[in-house]
Amino acid sequence: MKRTGRLVLYFTVDLILLGIFLCVFALFHHVLPRRIGNLYGSSVTTGEADWSAKFPDKFTSDGSVVKNDNFYMDSHSNITLTTHAENGVTYYVADVYVRDITTLRTAMAGDVFATGVTDTTLNLSRKNNAVFSVSGDYFGVRQRGIVIRNGEVFRKTKAHQICVLYYDGTMETYSYTSFDVEQAIAGGAWQAWDFGPVLLDENGKAITEFNTGIAGENPRIGIGYYEPGHYCFVAVDGRQSHSRGMTLLEMASLFESLGCRRAYNLDGGQSAVMTWQGEIFSSPAVPGGRKISDIIFIAPATNSQGDDP
């Protein structure tokens, strides 16, 4: 009888210890921030270009700032916002010029690469003193997916179709099978997002078939590319009386009509938020938008560059 009692006691203690171990493992693996070091290193040769001569009328030459309700220009960025309402959809287009690629930046919730750490797009925008921002690809909700941000490589395992913005200002989109992360790093990847899908083909024409469960009408965020130094962002309101959202086909067709050479779908739905000069500019599907892992943003020249222009 005593032997049986001891066995039950040992078994109970083992179960308790196993439970404690699993709880601690889950805490560290799924809840607490898990930072991965910078794999890109300080040996990166950026080779970024300066496009101030290419776009001489897009930046101020004396460090001044020119802005109004839908326009902002300083020595490193030029942003024009337009609002459109047609066919039951309200959407916003940000036409963006940057002097060099480091002006177009990303920020992570809690300033850490981690799962389980989130913040609102507006809070992240304000913390980074952003003039303009949109929600990113919500990398922290997944254990896989390429993550390259501001020239640092945080994760190399791919999950979906991929978009890479390079130091030379070019933007390329890739299928899961065609993407080589080492080639992208060697080619000078400044940002890389793993969400998708890709919206335009290699000729800048709208892709018409999508093998995904998010192809229907939804709030959306997308990034488009014209040429090095010239980009656009689109935010689409959805799931509301004033705007039903866009299908992926409608989103792709919009980027084609804008004249973009490449376009890529970022995290949408409740995450879809665009901010402007410290306030929410779009109309999120839920007040304030869902808390997310990351944003894409442009800050004033003195903030984005670290030195006075």
Residue frames as qw, qx, qy, qz and C-alpha x, y, z in Angstrom:
[[0.000, 0.885, 0.465, 0.000, 0.00, 0.00, 0.00],
 [0.305, -0.799, 0.114, 0.506, 2.83, 2.36, 0.92],
 [0.430, -0.125, 0.602, 0.661, 4.61, 1.49, -2.35],
 [0.224, 0.631, 0.653, 0.354, 1.45, 2.32, -4.31],
 [0.143, -0.934, -0.254, 0.209, 1.12, 5.61, -2.48],
 [0.388, -0.586, 0.332, 0.629, 4.70, 6.53, -3.27],
 [0.382, 0.186, 0.683, 0.594, 4.19, 5.70, -6.94],
 [0.086, 0.827, 0.533, 0.156, 1.11, 7.90, -7.06],
 [0.281, -0.871, -0.017, 0.402, 3.03, 10.70, -5.36],
 [0.434, -0.321, 0.509, 0.671, 5.97, 10.38, -7.77],
 [0.302, 0.455, 0.695, 0.467, 3.60, 10.30, -10.73],
 [0.042, -0.918, -0.390, 0.051, 1.77, 13.40, -9.48],
 [0.345, -0.745, 0.191, 0.538, 5.03, 15.28, -8.92],
 [0.430, -0.032, 0.633, 0.644, 6.20, 14.31, -12.42],
 [0.199, 0.695, 0.622, 0.301, 2.96, 15.60, -13.90],
 [0.175, -0.935, -0.172, 0.255, 3.29, 18.87, -12.00],
 [0.408, -0.542, 0.396, 0.619, 6.91, 19.32, -13.13],
 [0.380, 0.253, 0.690, 0.561, 5.97, 18.47, -16.72],
 [0.077, 0.857, 0.502, 0.092, 3.14, 21.02, -16.56],
 [0.274, -0.855, 0.058, 0.436, 5.49, 23.68, -15.21],
 [0.447, -0.243, 0.567, 0.648, 8.00, 22.91, -17.98],
 [0.294, 0.507, 0.681, 0.439, 5.34, 23.15, -20.69],
 [0.056, -0.936, -0.331, 0.103, 4.04, 26.43, -19.28],
 [0.347, -0.717, 0.262, 0.545, 7.54, 27.90, -19.16],
 [0.432, 0.026, 0.669, 0.604, 8.25, 26.65, -22.68],
 [0.196, 0.722, 0.605, 0.272, 5.03, 28.14, -23.98],
 [0.188, -0.917, -0.145, 0.320, 5.74, 31.41, -22.19],
 [0.327, -0.596, 0.420, 0.602, 9.16, 31.80, -23.73],
 [0.357, 0.073, 0.758, 0.541, 8.31, 30.33, -27.12],
 [0.092, 0.590, 0.695, 0.401, 4.92, 31.88, -27.79],
 [0.208, -0.899, -0.383, 0.036, 4.32, 34.82, -25.45],
 [0.395, -0.766, 0.113, 0.494, 7.48, 36.58, -24.36],
 [0.426, 0.842, -0.254, -0.211, 9.48, 38.51, -26.97],
 [0.861, -0.125, 0.367, 0.329, 12.01, 36.36, -28.79],
 [0.210, 0.896, -0.243, -0.307, 14.67, 38.45, -30.45],
 [0.894, 0.174, 0.227, 0.345, 16.89, 37.11, -33.21],
 [0.373, -0.617, 0.203, 0.662, 20.18, 38.89, -33.78],
 [0.440, 0.790, -0.150, -0.400, 21.04, 40.85, -36.89],
 [0.855, 0.025, 0.445, 0.266, 22.34, 38.37, -39.46],
 [0.541, 0.812, 0.110, 0.190, 23.09, 41.05, -42.01],
 [0.729, -0.297, -0.030, 0.616, 25.98, 42.52, -40.05],
 [0.070, -0.868, 0.034, 0.491, 27.90, 45.74, -40.43],
 [0.400, -0.266, 0.630, 0.610, 29.67, 44.52, -43.57],
 [0.474, 0.658, 0.584, 0.025, 26.72, 45.34, -45.82],
 [0.218, -0.125, 0.320, 0.913, 27.59, 47.50, -48.81],
 [0.333, 0.602, 0.548, -0.476, 24.46, 49.55, -49.25],
 [0.272, 0.063, 0.572, 0.771, 25.20, 51.54, -52.39],
 [0.177, 0.739, 0.617, -0.207, 21.99, 53.51, -51.96],
 [0.341, 0.411, 0.338, 0.775, 21.37, 56.26, -54.47],
 [0.004, -0.500, -0.306, 0.811, 20.46, 59.92, -54.01],
 [0.297, 0.519, 0.702, 0.387, 17.53, 60.84, -56.26],
 [0.041, -0.753, -0.253, 0.606, 17.41, 64.57, -55.51],
 [0.009, -0.417, 0.473, 0.776, 18.86, 65.37, -58.96],
 [0.043, 0.211, 0.907, 0.363, 16.49, 62.91, -60.61],
 [0.151, -0.746, -0.633, -0.144, 13.45, 64.57, -59.01],
 [0.336, 0.150, -0.196, 0.909, 14.68, 68.18, -58.55],
 [0.306, -0.397, -0.093, -0.861, 11.23, 69.63, -57.83],
 [0.720, -0.376, -0.548, -0.199, 10.22, 67.01, -55.25],
 [0.680, -0.425, -0.383, 0.458, 12.40, 68.00, -52.29],
 [0.098, -0.995, 0.000, -0.025, 13.23, 71.26, -50.56],
 [0.706, 0.440, -0.264, 0.488, 16.81, 72.40, -50.95],
 [0.029, 0.609, -0.361, 0.706, 17.03, 74.50, -47.80],
 [0.219, -0.042, -0.869, 0.441, 15.75, 72.01, -45.23],
 [0.398, -0.016, 0.206, -0.894, 12.34, 73.67, -45.00],
 [0.184, 0.271, 0.941, -0.080, 9.02, 71.83, -44.70],
 [0.374, 0.034, -0.251, -0.892, 6.00, 72.48, -46.90],
 [0.046, -0.217, -0.973, 0.065, 2.75, 70.82, -45.87],
 [0.482, -0.120, -0.010, -0.868, -1.03, 71.04, -45.83],
 [0.764, -0.098, 0.392, -0.504, -3.93, 68.66, -45.23],
 [0.946, 0.206, 0.244, -0.050, -2.90, 66.25, -48.00],
 [0.676, 0.632, -0.207, 0.318, 0.66, 67.18, -48.92],
 [0.608, -0.738, 0.204, 0.210, 4.07, 67.02, -47.26],
 [0.742, 0.552, -0.142, 0.352, 7.53, 67.89, -48.60],
 [0.448, -0.833, 0.259, 0.197, 10.92, 68.27, -46.96],
 [0.105, 0.743, -0.606, -0.266, 14.51, 67.65, -48.04],
 [0.128, -0.264, 0.952, 0.090, 14.07, 63.87, -48.19],
 [0.206, 0.347, 0.915, 0.004, 10.42, 63.06, -48.95],
 [0.314, 0.091, -0.198, -0.924, 7.44, 64.22, -50.94],
 [0.082, 0.275, 0.952, -0.107, 3.99, 62.73, -50.20],
 [0.383, -0.017, -0.165, -0.909, 0.63, 63.53, -51.77],
 [0.210, 0.209, 0.916, -0.269, -2.55, 61.92, -50.42],
 [0.407, -0.018, -0.356, -0.841, -5.76, 61.61, -52.42],
 [0.417, 0.136, 0.781, -0.446, -9.13, 60.17, -51.41],
 [0.319, 0.071, -0.666, -0.671, -11.34, 58.30, -53.86],
 [0.488, 0.174, 0.704, -0.485, -14.92, 57.01, -53.61],
 [0.508, 0.319, -0.475, -0.644, -16.28, 54.94, -56.47],
 [0.669, 0.025, -0.690, -0.275, -18.32, 51.76, -57.03],
 [0.788, -0.542, -0.185, -0.225, -19.13, 51.48, -53.34],
 [0.832, -0.154, -0.188, 0.499, -15.47, 51.62, -52.28],
 [0.080, -0.983, 0.148, -0.080, -13.49, 54.33, -50.52],
 [0.884, -0.067, -0.010, 0.463, -9.73, 54.16, -50.89],
 [0.166, -0.951, 0.162, 0.205, -6.69, 56.38, -50.36],
 [0.835, 0.376, -0.010, 0.401, -3.58, 56.71, -52.50],
 [0.379, -0.839, 0.196, 0.337, -0.29, 58.06, -51.19],
 [0.726, 0.624, -0.069, 0.281, 2.07, 59.09, -54.00],
 [0.632, -0.721, 0.169, 0.230, 5.56, 59.00, -52.50],
 [0.621, 0.650, -0.285, 0.334, 8.98, 60.25, -53.61],
 [0.706, -0.668, 0.077, 0.223, 12.05, 59.72, -51.44],
 [0.159, 0.890, -0.419, -0.084, 15.50, 61.20, -51.81],
 [0.249, 0.407, -0.878, 0.041, 17.18, 57.92, -50.80],
 [0.651, -0.205, -0.686, -0.252, 15.85, 54.54, -49.82],
 [0.367, -0.126, -0.720, 0.575, 16.67, 54.89, -46.13],
 [0.279, -0.098, 0.120, -0.948, 13.88, 57.48, -45.93],
 [0.771, -0.129, -0.327, -0.531, 11.35, 54.66, -46.42],
 [0.027, 0.363, -0.831, 0.420, 11.60, 52.82, -43.13],
 [0.687, -0.350, -0.582, -0.259, 9.90, 50.16, -41.02],
 [0.195, -0.464, 0.579, -0.642, 9.34, 49.93, -37.26],
 [0.524, -0.158, -0.837, -0.015, 8.56, 46.98, -35.00],
 [0.595, -0.688, -0.171, -0.378, 6.24, 46.92, -32.01],
 [0.766, -0.627, 0.079, 0.114, 8.29, 47.28, -28.84],
 [0.194, 0.842, -0.498, -0.076, 11.36, 47.94, -31.00],
 [0.410, -0.363, 0.836, -0.021, 12.01, 44.20, -30.97],
 [0.554, 0.182, -0.677, -0.449, 11.75, 41.32, -33.43],
 [0.202, -0.071, 0.864, -0.456, 9.40, 39.03, -31.57],
 [0.359, -0.388, -0.751, -0.396, 6.24, 37.03, -31.53],
 [0.422, -0.617, -0.635, 0.195, 3.51, 38.12, -29.12],
 [0.235, -0.465, -0.149, 0.840, 4.45, 41.82, -29.17],
 [0.217, 0.598, 0.595, 0.492, 1.97, 44.16, -30.86],
 [0.057, -0.460, -0.239, 0.853, 0.87, 47.78, -30.96],
 [0.461, 0.757, 0.430, -0.169, -1.52, 49.88, -33.01],
 [0.582, 0.472, 0.250, 0.613, -0.42, 51.48, -36.25],
 [0.056, -0.918, -0.087, -0.383, -1.17, 54.91, -34.78],
 [0.640, -0.744, 0.160, 0.108, 0.92, 54.33, -31.66],
 [0.789, -0.058, 0.311, 0.527, 3.83, 53.02, -33.71],
 [0.386, 0.706, 0.242, 0.543, 3.50, 55.99, -36.04],
 [0.246, -0.937, 0.012, -0.249, 3.58, 58.49, -33.18],
 [0.774, -0.540, 0.207, 0.258, 6.45, 56.74, -31.42],
 [0.678, 0.044, 0.374, 0.631, 8.50, 57.09, -34.61],
 [0.029, 0.645, 0.022, -0.763, 7.30, 60.65, -35.30],
 [0.394, 0.211, 0.745, 0.495, 6.02, 59.48, -38.67],
 [0.265, 0.268, -0.152, -0.914, 4.56, 61.89, -41.19],
 [0.762, 0.179, -0.298, -0.546, 2.97, 58.93, -42.97],
 [0.191, -0.282, 0.934, -0.106, 2.56, 55.23, -42.19],
 [0.796, -0.001, -0.322, -0.512, 0.67, 52.07, -43.10],
 [0.818, -0.330, 0.438, -0.171, 0.39, 48.72, -41.42],
 [0.061, 0.569, -0.775, -0.268, 2.99, 46.14, -42.51],
 [0.622, 0.123, -0.704, -0.320, 2.85, 42.35, -42.88],
 [0.751, -0.458, 0.196, -0.432, 2.20, 41.35, -39.24],
 [0.550, 0.413, -0.721, 0.085, 5.27, 39.09, -39.14],
 [0.137, -0.348, 0.746, -0.552, 4.86, 38.40, -35.41],
 [0.797, -0.015, 0.229, -0.559, 1.78, 36.24, -35.87],
 [0.934, 0.294, -0.191, -0.071, 3.82, 33.56, -37.69],
 [0.732, -0.507, 0.379, 0.253, 6.85, 31.40, -36.94],
 [0.630, 0.130, 0.504, 0.577, 7.87, 31.52, -40.63],
 [0.303, 0.904, 0.283, 0.102, 8.20, 34.26, -43.23],
 [0.590, 0.285, -0.045, 0.754, 11.09, 36.36, -44.51],
 [0.252, -0.937, -0.210, 0.118, 11.79, 39.39, -42.30],
 [0.569, 0.088, 0.026, 0.817, 14.35, 41.95, -43.51],
 [0.108, -0.932, -0.346, -0.031, 13.86, 45.40, -42.05],
 [0.056, -0.978, 0.199, 0.031, 15.98, 48.51, -42.51],
 [0.443, 0.667, -0.595, 0.069, 18.82, 46.37, -43.83],
 [0.286, -0.386, 0.814, -0.326, 18.76, 43.82, -40.98],
 [0.619, 0.005, -0.708, -0.339, 17.93, 40.17, -41.60],
 [0.470, -0.335, 0.549, -0.604, 15.83, 38.75, -38.77],
 [0.733, 0.065, 0.645, -0.207, 14.29, 35.65, -40.33],
 [0.090, 0.415, -0.700, -0.574, 15.12, 33.67, -43.48],
 [0.240, 0.207, 0.948, 0.039, 12.40, 31.00, -43.63],
 [0.260, 0.004, -0.338, -0.904, 9.84, 31.91, -46.31],
 [0.332, 0.278, 0.795, -0.424, 6.10, 31.37, -46.04],
 [0.492, 0.709, 0.451, -0.227, 4.26, 33.14, -48.86],
 [0.552, 0.644, 0.177, 0.499, 4.93, 35.31, -51.90],
 [0.561, -0.510, -0.110, 0.643, 7.59, 37.90, -51.12],
 [0.285, 0.918, 0.104, 0.255, 8.29, 41.56, -51.83],
 [0.689, -0.318, -0.031, 0.651, 11.81, 43.01, -51.58],
 [0.159, 0.984, 0.013, 0.074, 12.80, 46.67, -51.65],
 [0.832, 0.056, -0.059, 0.549, 16.50, 47.01, -52.46],
 [0.395, -0.604, -0.037, 0.691, 19.05, 49.64, -51.53],
 [0.232, -0.024, 0.465, 0.854, 19.18, 50.79, -55.16],
 [0.362, 0.237, 0.138, -0.891, 15.47, 51.65, -54.95],
 [0.472, 0.036, -0.710, -0.522, 14.16, 48.81, -57.10],
 [0.611, -0.104, 0.564, -0.546, 11.26, 46.74, -55.80],
 [0.404, 0.176, -0.822, -0.359, 10.79, 43.13, -56.88],
 [0.762, -0.157, 0.322, -0.540, 8.11, 40.58, -56.10],
 [0.199, 0.337, -0.914, -0.108, 8.65, 36.82, -56.01],
 [0.850, -0.197, -0.330, -0.360, 6.71, 33.58, -55.84],
 [0.763, -0.545, 0.332, -0.107, 7.50, 31.18, -53.02],
 [0.937, 0.075, 0.243, 0.238, 9.43, 28.89, -55.37],
 [0.598, 0.660, 0.006, 0.454, 11.43, 31.56, -57.18],
 [0.201, -0.925, 0.188, -0.263, 12.71, 33.46, -54.15],
 [0.804, 0.057, -0.365, 0.466, 16.30, 32.97, -52.97],
 [0.405, -0.903, -0.126, 0.064, 16.93, 34.78, -49.71],
 [0.661, -0.402, 0.217, 0.595, 20.72, 34.64, -50.02],
 [0.412, 0.389, 0.411, 0.714, 20.56, 36.26, -53.45],
 [0.132, -0.885, -0.326, -0.305, 18.30, 38.98, -52.05],
 [0.573, -0.760, 0.017, 0.307, 20.71, 39.66, -49.21],
 [0.619, -0.124, 0.352, 0.691, 23.68, 39.70, -51.58],
 [0.263, 0.572, 0.466, 0.622, 21.72, 42.04, -53.86],
 [0.110, 0.107, -0.249, 0.956, 21.26, 44.56, -51.07],
 [0.325, -0.605, -0.677, -0.266, 17.79, 43.97, -49.58],
 [0.032, -0.315, 0.300, -0.900, 16.66, 46.99, -47.55],
 [0.591, -0.036, 0.441, -0.675, 13.16, 45.69, -46.72],
 [0.312, 0.016, -0.882, -0.354, 11.45, 42.34, -47.33],
 [0.584, -0.050, 0.367, -0.723, 7.84, 41.44, -46.58],
 [0.121, 0.018, -0.978, -0.170, 6.31, 37.97, -46.62],
 [0.416, 0.320, 0.568, -0.635, 2.53, 38.19, -46.99],
 [0.017, 0.053, -0.728, -0.683, 1.13, 38.87, -50.44],
 [0.804, 0.184, 0.430, 0.369, -0.06, 37.95, -52.87],
 [0.247, -0.211, 0.388, 0.862, 1.81, 39.64, -55.69],
 [0.396, 0.643, 0.439, -0.487, -0.66, 41.84, -57.62],
 [0.486, 0.773, -0.203, -0.353, 1.09, 42.63, -60.93],
 [0.944, 0.132, 0.173, 0.247, 2.99, 40.42, -63.35],
 [0.612, -0.271, 0.221, 0.709, 6.46, 41.16, -64.77],
 [0.251, 0.389, 0.435, 0.772, 4.88, 43.48, -67.36],
 [0.074, 0.056, 0.294, -0.951, 2.94, 45.54, -64.83],
 [0.506, -0.205, -0.505, -0.668, -0.39, 43.92, -65.73],
 [0.607, -0.330, 0.386, -0.611, -2.97, 42.90, -63.14],
 [0.073, 0.079, -0.994, 0.016, -2.86, 39.28, -62.07],
 [0.573, -0.146, -0.247, -0.768, -6.35, 37.87, -62.49],
 [0.852, -0.234, -0.442, -0.155, -6.28, 34.58, -60.57],
 [0.108, -0.589, 0.603, -0.527, -5.39, 34.20, -56.88],
 [0.726, -0.158, -0.669, -0.011, -5.12, 30.94, -54.97],
 [0.163, 0.102, -0.591, 0.783, -5.88, 32.34, -51.53],
 [0.197, -0.586, -0.778, 0.108, -8.73, 32.58, -49.06],
 [0.134, -0.622, -0.252, 0.729, -8.46, 36.38, -48.87],
 [0.249, 0.158, 0.565, 0.770, -9.38, 37.11, -52.50],
 [0.043, -0.730, -0.661, -0.165, -12.83, 38.50, -51.66],
 [0.018, -0.812, -0.079, -0.578, -13.92, 42.01, -50.62],
 [0.694, -0.481, -0.328, 0.424, -11.79, 43.19, -47.70],
 [0.120, -0.974, 0.158, 0.113, -10.08, 46.26, -46.26],
 [0.892, 0.217, 0.040, 0.394, -6.60, 46.32, -47.77],
 [0.198, -0.869, 0.299, 0.340, -3.12, 47.84, -47.72],
 [0.870, 0.316, 0.222, 0.306, -0.79, 47.62, -50.71],
 [0.276, -0.710, 0.304, 0.572, 2.53, 49.01, -51.92],
 [0.738, 0.627, 0.228, 0.105, 3.29, 49.92, -55.52],
 [0.517, -0.463, 0.343, 0.633, 6.52, 50.72, -57.38],
 [0.519, 0.836, 0.063, -0.167, 7.05, 53.06, -60.35],
 [0.661, 0.563, -0.294, 0.400, 10.82, 53.48, -60.45],
 [0.621, -0.178, -0.437, 0.626, 13.66, 53.89, -57.94],
 [0.126, -0.055, -0.239, 0.961, 12.68, 56.71, -55.60],
 [0.460, -0.033, -0.127, -0.878, 8.99, 56.74, -56.61],
 [0.116, -0.158, -0.974, 0.113, 6.39, 54.52, -54.89],
 [0.464, -0.334, -0.119, -0.812, 2.77, 54.53, -53.85],
 [0.021, 0.083, 0.915, -0.395, 0.67, 53.08, -51.06],
 [0.465, -0.295, -0.441, -0.709, -3.02, 52.26, -51.19],
 [0.125, 0.073, 0.818, -0.556, -5.36, 51.84, -48.23],
 [0.386, -0.271, -0.625, -0.622, -8.88, 50.52, -48.80],
 [0.435, -0.135, 0.511, -0.729, -11.73, 50.89, -46.31],
 [0.485, -0.048, -0.788, -0.377, -14.00, 47.88, -45.98],
 [0.354, -0.343, -0.847, 0.198, -16.66, 46.02, -44.00],
 [0.001, -0.403, -0.378, 0.834, -18.50, 49.32, -43.49],
 [0.415, 0.703, 0.537, -0.212, -21.57, 51.01, -44.94],
 [0.218, 0.877, -0.155, -0.400, -19.51, 53.57, -46.86],
 [0.313, 0.628, -0.682, -0.207, -17.08, 51.03, -48.31],
 [0.971, -0.038, -0.005, -0.235, -17.39, 47.31, -49.01],
 [0.588, -0.489, 0.582, 0.277, -13.66, 46.71, -49.47],
 [0.490, 0.615, -0.469, -0.404, -11.84, 45.48, -52.57],
 [0.988, 0.050, 0.140, 0.046, -11.24, 42.05, -54.03],
 [0.580, -0.430, 0.433, 0.539, -7.65, 41.19, -54.89],
 [0.497, 0.430, 0.551, 0.515, -8.56, 41.47, -58.57],
 [0.035, 0.953, 0.251, 0.164, -9.88, 45.01, -57.98],
 [0.468, -0.800, 0.206, 0.315, -6.75, 45.89, -56.01],
 [0.625, -0.093, 0.528, 0.568, -4.50, 44.54, -58.76],
 [0.358, 0.675, 0.488, 0.423, -6.47, 46.42, -61.42],
 [0.170, -0.978, -0.099, 0.069, -6.15, 49.63, -59.40],
 [0.519, -0.609, 0.373, 0.470, -2.36, 49.35, -59.21],
 [0.546, 0.243, 0.577, 0.556, -2.23, 48.66, -62.93],
 [0.168, 0.865, 0.392, 0.264, -4.35, 51.76, -63.61],
 [0.344, -0.903, 0.075, 0.246, -1.99, 53.80, -61.44],
 [0.559, 0.759, -0.325, 0.068, 0.84, 52.80, -63.76],
 [0.530, -0.644, 0.549, -0.049, 2.88, 50.79, -61.25],
 [0.505, 0.475, -0.706, -0.145, 5.45, 48.28, -62.47],
 [0.408, -0.050, -0.878, 0.246, 5.21, 46.13, -59.33],
 [0.493, -0.448, 0.102, -0.738, 2.56, 45.90, -56.59],
 [0.403, 0.016, -0.876, 0.264, 2.14, 43.80, -53.49],
 [0.586, -0.600, -0.306, -0.451, -0.65, 43.14, -51.02],
 [0.127, 0.321, -0.696, 0.630, 0.18, 43.69, -47.34],
 [0.115, -0.316, -0.878, 0.342, -1.79, 42.70, -44.23],
 [0.252, -0.323, -0.289, -0.865, -5.37, 43.94, -44.48],
 [0.490, -0.512, -0.704, -0.043, -8.68, 43.27, -42.80],
 [0.448, -0.860, -0.239, 0.052, -8.75, 44.76, -39.32],
 [0.656, -0.345, 0.093, 0.665, -5.03, 45.57, -39.66],
 [0.425, 0.500, 0.360, 0.663, -5.53, 47.96, -42.60],
 [0.221, -0.890, -0.234, 0.323, -4.69, 51.45, -41.34],
 [0.515, 0.468, 0.061, 0.715, -3.09, 54.51, -42.94],
 [0.349, -0.771, -0.282, 0.452, -1.92, 57.40, -40.77],
 [0.407, 0.630, 0.162, 0.641, -1.07, 60.96, -41.74],
 [0.078, 0.559, -0.247, 0.788, 0.71, 63.59, -39.66],
 [0.011, -0.160, 0.749, -0.643, 0.04, 61.81, -36.38],
 [0.601, 0.134, 0.395, -0.682, -3.60, 60.83, -36.93],
 [0.484, 0.200, 0.841, 0.138, -5.50, 57.98, -38.57],
 [0.194, 0.322, -0.340, -0.862, -6.33, 58.99, -42.14],
 [0.368, -0.095, -0.812, -0.443, -8.25, 55.94, -43.37],
 [0.665, -0.296, 0.170, -0.664, -11.32, 54.42, -41.72],
 [0.062, 0.256, -0.961, 0.079, -10.32, 51.08, -40.15],
 [0.544, -0.252, -0.707, -0.376, -12.80, 48.21, -40.00],
 [0.594, -0.613, -0.480, 0.203, -12.57, 48.37, -36.19],
 [0.117, -0.985, 0.037, -0.123, -11.84, 51.59, -34.26],
 [0.330, -0.803, 0.487, 0.100, -8.09, 52.22, -34.25],
 [0.675, 0.466, -0.558, -0.123, -7.37, 49.04, -36.19],
 [0.954, -0.250, -0.151, 0.063, -6.01, 45.74, -34.92],
 [0.382, -0.793, 0.454, 0.136, -2.75, 45.72, -32.96],
 [0.871, 0.472, -0.118, 0.069, 0.05, 44.53, -35.24],
 [0.839, -0.267, 0.066, 0.470, 3.79, 43.79, -35.33],
 [0.472, -0.193, 0.291, 0.809, 5.07, 46.45, -37.69],
 [0.342, 0.859, 0.245, -0.293, 4.53, 49.52, -39.82],
 [0.580, 0.284, 0.275, 0.712, 6.05, 51.09, -42.93],
 [0.124, -0.912, -0.291, 0.260, 6.61, 54.79, -42.43],
 [0.479, 0.504, 0.011, 0.719, 8.26, 58.03, -43.47],
 [0.428, -0.717, -0.312, 0.453, 9.46, 60.46, -40.82],
 [0.139, 0.984, -0.071, -0.086, 10.64, 64.06, -41.15],
 [0.681, 0.588, -0.339, 0.275, 14.12, 64.36, -42.62],
 [0.080, -0.677, 0.563, -0.467, 15.73, 65.21, -39.30],
 [0.755, -0.282, 0.481, -0.344, 14.29, 62.01, -37.78],
 [0.954, 0.273, 0.102, -0.066, 14.66, 59.59, -40.67],
 [0.660, 0.616, -0.294, 0.315, 18.22, 60.57, -41.47],
 [0.767, -0.411, -0.269, 0.413, 19.52, 61.20, -37.97],
 [0.395, -0.230, 0.020, 0.889, 21.12, 64.53, -38.94],
 [0.257, 0.737, 0.206, -0.590, 19.76, 67.88, -39.91],
 [0.709, 0.535, 0.377, 0.261, 19.32, 68.15, -43.67]]
